[in-house]
């Protein structure tokens, strides 16, 4: 078939137009063509090798930018960062926890409106799960972005389930109630020799005890804080006369109450993950990061990962997150720093560099979609979409306060209602001290 000269001109014009659009999109998503030499300093707790790979990936598209990374000790990171900012020597980019916006807000620079293309709260909502907006967007401005997003899930021992005649892992908390008698083993003295689930204890035995409790509260529809964010309200009676926060607290505590039919755990049993690794506990709740410990310490353990339990009556799942974000210092090279963060967190190929090195589930919606069928991270990818957060002015202090509330009930020094009320007042004090 021969084309007329007019047809050839039309086709050629169409090709040019398509190429122009592709070029505009492509270069619009890449760092600007600035040739000025820039060195960005980044502080975090991830291994240095991880950021070396990220820096190399960024160098390929922004050859004028050098990224210098300082790996700090997680135990001293917050204090070291605070001292550096006080001395005016802080980094351009720094790692923050998912609850850390209130803590570092005064030194953080939001994504500038002058960036091309613009990066706004609407962009975050389109590129990341809802919880990222909850954690890192304030007043319509974006203060940090994540490279990965982890959530609590259920780890279960397949051998113990098979021995108990349980074909499938539980899906709801009611299902767990039914499985406890089959998975729990008691000796003649009524002491637990095999726990069905590590639940009900304090941080002395369950590292993520406060997170699990907060998850239960959120799943039960608890109003965690006041509308103006100045007071904790999780122990308060609702307008309908119910107390969902207290109900969730009592539900959690029953598993460590020897008088409860669901008694299956106590702090004297020691570290819950070590019990799981030793085959003495059938179920633990932990994050995807726990897989590396299991692989290292119990490489032959036959275990599975299933979605976090949900209330039987729930129509919408609620999951609990734990992740880090990258933020920019006000005193840093704000535009260049944000260009680096946006590129690394919204470009799938760049984000994958971090995920591969850290063995973590994705944060970006495009990679979440691709990971839904992944045998390792599929559960965590799906749960990221239903992860929810609440306003924590200082998560370290709040975790400590809630852990003390659990301990006070377990050791008999307080009842659940009083312990939770004391915790609510203490957390309110923390919130008003910010």
N, C-alpha and C positions, 0 to 999 in steps of 0.2 A: 504493500500500500504506500502510495506516494503522498507527501504532505505538500500543500501549497505554501508559498512564501509567507502568506499571512498566518497560516497555522503554525509554521515554524517560529515566527516571531512571538505568537501568543504563548506557545509552549516554553520558549526560552525565557520569556518574562515571568512565567509561572515558576520556573525553576529558580530564577534569581530571587523571587519573592520568598520562596520556601527557605532557601539558603540564608536569606537575610533574617527571617524569623528565627531559624535555628541558631544562628550566630548570636542574635540578640539575647535569646534565652540562655544559651551556653555561657556567654561572657557576662551576662547579668548575674549568674550564680557564682561566678568565680571572683576571687579577690581582685581588687582594682589593679590596673597596670602601673601602679606607682613604682618608680625605680629607686626611690630613696632607701638607703640601707636602714633597716629597723631590727632591733633586737628586743624580743619580748621575753620577760622573765615570768616563769610559771612556778607556783608552789603547790605541792600536793603530797599525798601519801602513797600514790601508786608507784610501782617500780620504775626506775629511771629508764629502763629499756623500753617500756611502753611508750613513754613520751618521746624517746629518740625515734621510734618508728613513726609516731604521729608527726614529729617535726620534719622528718624526711618526706612524708606524704605531702605536707603543706609546702615544702620547699619546691616541689615539682610544679606547683601552680603559682607560688609567690616567691620566686628566687631571691628577692631582695629582703626577705624576712628570715631571721634566725631566731630559733626558740631555745632559750636556756631554761632547763628544768631543775628544780631543787626538790629532792625527795626527802620529806621530813618524817619523823617518828610519829605515828598516830597518837601516841600517849601525850606528846608535847606540842603537837601541831597547832592547836588553837592558841595556846599561850605564846608560842613563838611568833605566830602571825600577828597577834595583838601587840606584842612588843615592837615588831617591825613597823607596823602602821603607826604606832605612837612615836617612833623615832623617824618617821618619814622615809623609811627604806623598804617599804612593802613591795611586793611583786606587782606586775601589770595584771596578771591573771592568777586567781587562786581557787582552790577547790573548796566547795561548801557542801554541807549535808543538806538533805531534802527539807529539814526543818530549820535551817540556819538563817533564813532571810531576816527575821527579827534581830538576830544576834549581830549580823554584819551590815545591816541596812545602811548605817551612817557612813560607811566607807565604800559602798558599792556604787558603781556608775551604771545606770540602765543603758540598754541598747539605744544609741543616738538616733534621733529622728532623721538625721542627715544621711544615714547609710543608704547606699544604692545597691540592690533594691531595699526598700524600707523593711525593717523587721519589727513587727508589732505583736500585741497580744493576740490578735486574730491569726497571725502567722503561727504562733505557738499552738493555738487551738487546732490548727489544721495539720501541723507537723508532728505533734506529740499527744500522748494521752491526757485526759482531763486533769489528772493529778499534778502534772507539771505546771499547769496554769494555777492550780491551788497553791503550789509551793513557791513558785518563782515569778509570778506576775502580781504586781501591786500597783494600784492606781492607774491601771492601763499600761504600765511600763514593764518591760522584761528585764529581770535582774540576773538570771542565770539560766543555763541550759545543760541538760544531761547528755552523757554519751551512752549510758546504759540505765536500765530500770529494773530493779529486783523486787520480788514480792514474796511474802510468806507462802509456803506450800506444805503439803503433807508428804513426809518421807515414811515409807512403811517397809517392814521386813517381810519379804515374800515367803520365806521359809516358815516363819511363825504364823503367817496367815494361812498357809497351806496346812500346817499341822492342826490349826484350829478349825479347819473345814470352812474357811471364809473364802469364797470364790473371788469377790471383788472388793476393793477398798471402799470404805464408807464415803458417801457424798454429802450427807447432812450431819448435823450434830445429833439428831435423833438416831441416825444409823450407827453412830459411834456408841451411843448408849447401849444398843443391842449387841455390839461387838465386844464390849468391855468384859463381860463374864467369860467369853470364849478365849480372850487373849490374856487375861490376868491370871496369875498363879500365886496362891497364898500357901504358906506352910501351916503346920499344926498350930502355931502360935498366932496365926493371923497376920504374919509379916509377908510383905510382898517379895516374891522371889523372881517374878517376871511381871513387869508393868505393861498394861495395855497401851497406855499413852503417857507421855511426859506432859502433864497438865495440872495446874492448881498450885504449883510451887512458886517460890520467889526466885529472884535472880541468883540466889545461892546455888540453885541446881538447874534452873532453866534460864539461859542467857537472854532469851527474847521474851521473858515473862511479861514486861510492860506492853510490848508490841502486841502480843496475843490478847491481852486484856483490852487494849484500846480497840483492836479489831472487833472483839465481841461486842463492845459498846457501840461501835459504829454500825455493826450488823443489826443490833437491836434498836436502832433508831435514836440513839442517845444524842441529845443536844450538848455538845462538848463544851462550848464557850458561848458567852453572851454575844448578841449581834454586833456590839461595838468593840468586841475583842478585848475587853478590860477585865473580864472575870471568867473563871471556870464554872461550869454549870452541870457537870456530869453526874453529880450526886443529888441534884435537885428534883423535886416532884414535878411532873409534867402537868399541864392544865387539865388533863383527863383523870388525874389522880394517880397515875402510874409512875413508877420510878425505873425507867429502862436501864439507867446506869448501874443502879444497885442490883437489879435483876441479873445483869451481865456479870457483875462482880461475884455474886453468890453462885452463879452457874460455874464460873471459873474455879472458885474455891472448893466446890464439892468434890473435885477429883483428888484433893489432898485431905479430905475430911474422913477419918476412919469410921465415922458413923454413917456415911453415905453409901448407898448401894453402888455408886460409881467410884468408890475409893480405889485408886490405882497408883497413887504417887505420893511421895513426901520428900522433903529436902534432904533427909538423911541418906537418901539413895545416891547422892552425889550428882556429878555432871550428867545431864540428860543425854547429850550427844555421845559421851563415852559409853553410857549404858546401851545406847542404840548400836554403836559400833561393836560392842561385846555380845550383842544378841540378847540382851536382858530387857529391852524395851521394844515393843512392836511398832510404835508410832512416835515420831517427833515432828514438830513444826519448825521449819527453818527456811532460810533463803537459798537461792541458787548457789551462792558462794560456799555453802556447806559441802557441795559435791567435791570440791578439791580436797577437803579434809577427809572425806570418806574414801576417796581414791587413794590418798596417801597412807592412811592408817588402817583401812580395812578393804584392801583391793578385791577381796573375794566375797565380800558381803553381797548377797543377792537382795537388792532393794529396788523399790519403785518410787516414782514421784507422781503424786496425784494432786488435783486441784485442792485448794484450801476448802475446808468444810464450810457449808453455808446453812442458815436456818432452813428448816423444812418448808416453812411458809413463804420464803423469800421469792419474789418474782424478778428481782435484780440482784446480781451478785455484788458483794462488797469485799475487796481485798486490801491488804495492807502493804505499803511500799517501804523500801529502804534503798536509797541511791544517792549519788553525788552529782553536783552540778559544777560548771565552770563559771566563775563570776569575774568582773573587771573592777579594778580599783579606780577610785576617782582621781587619784594622783598618777595613774598610769597613762599609757598611750592608748586612750580609750577607743578611738576609731579602729586602729590596727588590731588591738586586742579583740574587739568584738568581731571583726572580720574573720579572725582566726577561729573563734569559738563557733560562729555561725557556719562557717565552711565545714569544720570538723564534725559538727553535730547534725547537720542537715544534708550533707552529701553522703549517700549510702556507702560508697567505696571508702571514704575517709573514716566514717564511723566504724566500719568493719575492721579497720586496722586495730582500733582499740578493743573491740569485742573479741577478736581472735586472740590478742595477747592476754587479755584479762579473763577470758572464758566466762563471759557474762551475757545475760539476755539483752536484747536491744531496747532502745528508748524511742527511736523514730518510728512513726507509723508505717512507713514504707518497708522497713526491715522487720517490724512486728508482723506485718502481713505475710512476708516471706518465711518467717520463723514459726508460724502457727502449726505447721505440720512437722517441725523439727523434733526428732525423738528425745533430744536432750533439753531443749529450751522452749518447746511448744507450750507447755503448761504455763511457764512464767511469762511468755509473750502474750498469751491470751489474757492472763490475769492483770497485766499492765493496763489494759483498757478499762478495767473496773476497779483499779486501785483508787483509794480515796484517802485524803489527809485531813487533819484539823490543825488549827493554829496553835503552835507550841512556841512560846516565847524563848524557852531554853530547854531543849530536849534532854540534855544530860541531867539537869536539876529535876525536871518533871519525871523522868524515868526513876530517879532515886526516890522521889516522893511516893510514887506509886508502888515501888518495890517495898518501901517501908510499910505502906498500908497493907500489902499482902502479908508481910512478916508479922505484923501486929495482930492480925486475925489468926494466923497459923499458930502463933505462940500463946494465944489466949489472952493477950493483954488488952484486946479490944474486940468488939463485935463488928460485923461488916459495915453496918450503917454508920457507926461512929468513925471507923477507920477511913471510910470513903469521904465522909464530911470533912475530916481533918485534912485529907489530901486535897480536897477541893479548895479549902481555905488557903493552904500552903501554896498551891499552884496559882491561885489568884494573886497572892502576894508577889510571886515571881513575875507574873504578867504585868503588874502595876509598877514593878521596879525597872521595867525596860524603858 
